[in-house]
Amino acid sequence: MTGTQTSADRSSVSVRGTRRRLRIWMLFLLGFSAWAGFTFYDQVHKLDSKMARMEELELKLADTRAINDAYKQEIVRLNDPEYIEQILRKDHLMTKEGEVLYIETK
């Protein structure tokens, strides 16, 4: 009986084939799970990094807006002749005609 297989031989081959397919399937699942876990961890890390950067940029934006508002207020003030006169007297030591400028020395 060299050419015929008994039912026990076929059953044994079938069980070995099933086990082989099950091992391959488990290896595939393990690999996929490892890849999915790594991808998830990487995405969470990138998201945390982006959120921290966004908070940092929002603070910088708030500071820039405050500076911008101060500049806008300065532009409005520079249209006032009295304010310009104050700047000229204080920063550039200018006087009106007939005034005498006294500078304190320490």
Stockholm file with secondary structure:
# STOCKHOLM 1.0

chainA/1-106         MTGTQTSADRSSVSVRGTRRRLRIWMLFLLGFSAWAGFTFYDQVHKLDSKMARMEELELKLADTRAINDAYKQEIVRLNDPEYIEQILRKDHLMTKEGEVLYIETK
#=GR chainA/1-106 SS CCSCCCHHHHHHHHHHHHHHHHHHHHHHHHHHHHHHHHHHHHHHHHHHHHHHHHHHHHHHHHHHHHHHHHHHHHHHHHTCHHHHHHHHHHHHCCCCTTCCCCCCCC
#=GC SS_cons         CCSCCCHHHHHHHHHHHHHHHHHHHHHHHHHHHHHHHHHHHHHHHHHHHHHHHHHHHHHHHHHHHHHHHHHHHHHHHHTCHHHHHHHHHHHHCCCCTTCCCCCCCC
//
